[in-house]
Each structure stands twice: as structure tokens, then as C-alpha cells.
């Protein structure tokens, strides 16, 4: 009996850690998002923003954010219509200006337009968590738009915006991965 008790005592922390570990695929998406976000932030801090190097990083961030948003939609079916709409609109989002992205997607103005209803009330506090996957997608696009502006005029304010937007996107992605953890 004593041996069994010792065995169970040793086994309990292992089982507990396995139960709380995130799905390996989700963890991988989160880790890749984190790695690319750090690389973008390092680029900004060094003031060496090269669109040819930055754009593929944004593409990776978007890919990882879309995968996380898809997983979130599966885990929270009430927001599936909303998140599928956001995912489907990513190519169109790339063509928007910084201000249009901010208004339509960050501030959710897209869903206030007739015909674009998200299928749930985004003003309801219980549904606020659905903005995390949206923002994990939108913030890298805002970084890209700020980088494009910086490439044109080299204004320091664009670097600051890039840094802030990337940090916000990373926070959203980290929250998303944590929420998806079993």
C-alpha cells in the first residue's frame, strides 16, 4: 500500500502537467507566432525595417493567427460564423489602409454594416473573448501598414506604431493559446 501511495504521489504531478499542457499543434502555432513577432520587434528596435524581409514574417504571423482562430472557432462554436468571416476576409484586409483596418477590423466596424452581422452580440461582455483571435490577425496587418508608411517617409512615429501593434498582437496570440489549452 505504501508503494502504491508513493507511486501515485509521484504520478500525480506528471498527470496534472500533461492535462494542462496545450495541444502540441496549438503550442507550435503560438511558438511560431511568438518567434516571428519577436523578429519583427527586433527589426523595429534596430530601425532596420526592410519590407522585403518583413512581409514574409507578416505572412507567417497571419498564417499562425488564422490557424489559432480556426481552432478557437471549433472550441467555441457560438463564434464560428464570426471567426470564419474574419478568416475569409484576410486577403481583403491586406488591401485596406491602416485607418480602414483600424476602423473595420480592430474596432469591429465591419460587423456594424448591414449584411455583415457576426451571428452574436459583440457588445455583450460574454462575447468579448472572440476579439482575441481577430486582433491576433489584425495587429500584424497594422504593423505591415505602418512599415509601408515608414518605408516611404522614415518617420519615427511609424516605428513606434509598429512596435505597439506587434506587442498587442503578441499579447492576443498568447491569450488565445492559453484559452485553447485544455
C-alpha positions in Angstrom: 0.0 0.0 0.0 2.8 2.4 0.9 4.5 1.7 -2.5 1.2 2.4 -4.3 0.8 5.6 -2.4 4.3 6.7 -3.3 3.7 5.8 -6.9 0.5 7.8 -7.1 2.2 10.7 -5.3 4.9 10.7 -8.0 2.5 10.2 -10.8 0.0 12.9 -9.9 2.2 15.9 -10.8 3.0 14.2 -14.2 -0.6 13.6 -15.0 -1.5 17.1 -13.9 1.1 18.7 -16.1 0.0 16.6 -19.1 -3.6 17.5 -18.5 -2.9 21.2 -18.6 -0.4 21.1 -21.5 -1.7 22.8 -24.7 -2.3 20.8 -27.8 1.1 20.4 -29.5 -0.1 21.9 -32.8 -1.6 24.9 -31.0 1.6 25.3 -29.0 3.6 25.2 -32.2 1.3 27.9 -33.8 1.8 30.0 -30.7 5.5 29.5 -30.6 5.9 30.4 -34.3 3.8 33.5 -33.8 5.9 34.5 -30.8 9.2 33.9 -32.7 8.1 35.9 -35.7 6.7 38.7 -33.6 10.0 39.0 -31.7 11.9 39.1 -35.0 9.6 41.9 -36.2 10.1 43.8 -32.9 13.8 43.4 -33.2 13.7 44.8 -36.7 11.8 47.8 -35.4 14.1 48.4 -32.4 17.1 48.3 -34.7 15.4 50.7 -37.1 16.3 48.3 -39.9 12.8 47.8 -41.3 13.1 46.1 -44.7 9.8 45.4 -46.3 11.3 42.5 -48.3 12.2 40.8 -45.0 9.2 42.0 -43.0 6.4 40.9 -45.4 7.2 37.2 -45.2 7.2 37.4 -41.4 3.8 39.1 -41.5 2.6 36.3 -43.8 3.8 33.7 -41.2 2.1 35.7 -38.4 -1.2 35.7 -40.4 -1.0 32.0 -41.1 -0.4 31.2 -37.5 -3.2 33.6 -36.3 -5.6 32.1 -38.8 -4.8 28.6 -37.6 -5.4 29.7 -34.0 -8.6 31.5 -34.9 -9.9 28.3 -36.7 -9.1 26.3 -33.6 -10.9 28.9 -31.4 -14.0 28.7 -33.7 -14.1 24.9 -33.2 -13.7 25.2 -29.4 -16.3 28.0 -29.3 -19.0 27.3 -31.9 -21.0 30.3 -30.9 -18.4 32.4 -32.6 -17.8 30.2 -35.6 -19.6 32.4 -38.1 -17.7 35.5 -36.8 -14.3 33.9 -37.0 -14.9 32.2 -40.3 -15.9 35.6 -41.7 -12.7 37.2 -40.3 -10.5 34.4 -41.7 -12.2 34.7 -45.2 -11.6 38.4 -45.2 -7.9 38.3 -44.6 -7.0 38.7 -48.3 -9.3 41.8 -48.5 -7.8 43.2 -45.3 -4.4 43.2 -46.8 -5.6 45.8 -49.3 -7.0 48.2 -46.7 -5.3 51.3 -45.3 -4.1 51.5 -41.7 -7.2 53.5 -40.8 -9.6 51.2 -42.6 -8.1 48.2 -40.8 -8.4 50.0 -37.5 -12.0 51.0 -38.0 -13.4 47.9 -39.8 -11.5 45.1 -38.0 -9.8 46.3 -34.9 -12.8 48.4 -33.8 -15.2 45.8 -35.4 -16.9 48.4 -37.6 -17.1 45.8 -40.4 -19.8 43.9 -38.4 -21.9 47.1 -37.9 -22.5 47.3 -41.6 -25.8 45.8 -43.0 -25.3 42.2 -44.2 -22.2 41.7 -42.1 -23.8 40.7 -38.8 -21.4 38.4 -36.9 -24.1 36.0 -35.5 -23.6 37.1 -32.0 -23.6 40.4 -30.0 -20.0 41.6 -29.8 -21.1 44.3 -27.3 -22.0 41.6 -24.8 -19.2 41.1 -22.3 -19.6 37.3 -22.5 -18.6 37.5 -26.2 -15.5 39.8 -25.8 -13.2 36.9 -25.9 -13.9 36.5 -29.6 -11.9 39.7 -30.2 -8.6 37.9 -29.2 -8.4 35.8 -32.4 -9.5 38.8 -34.5 -6.8 41.0 -33.0 -4.1 38.3 -33.4 -4.8 38.6 -37.1 -5.4 42.4 -37.4 -2.3 43.6 -35.5 0.3 42.1 -37.8 -1.6 43.8 -40.7 -1.4 47.1 -38.9 2.3 46.5 -38.4 2.7 46.0 -42.2 0.8 49.2 -43.0 2.9 51.2 -40.6 6.1 49.6 -42.1 4.9 50.6 -45.6 4.5 54.2 -44.3 7.9 54.1 -42.7 9.5 52.9 -45.9 8.0 55.9 -47.6 8.8 58.7 -45.1 11.1 57.2 -42.4 9.1 58.9 -39.6 9.9 57.5 -36.2 6.2 57.5 -35.3 5.7 54.6 -37.7 8.3 52.6 -35.8 6.6 53.3 -32.5 3.2 52.2 -34.0 4.8 49.0 -35.4 6.3 48.2 -32.0 3.0 48.8 -30.2 0.9 46.9 -32.7 3.2 43.9 -32.7 3.2 43.8 -28.9 -0.6 43.9 -28.9 -0.8 41.2 -31.5 1.6 39.0 -29.5 -0.5 39.6 -26.3 -3.6 38.5 -28.2 -2.0 35.4 -29.6 -0.6 34.4 -26.2 -4.0 34.8 -24.6 -5.6 32.8 -27.4 -3.1 29.9 -26.9 -3.8 30.0 -23.2 -7.5 29.9 -23.7 -7.2 27.0 -26.0 -5.2 25.0 -23.5 -7.2 22.0 -22.1 
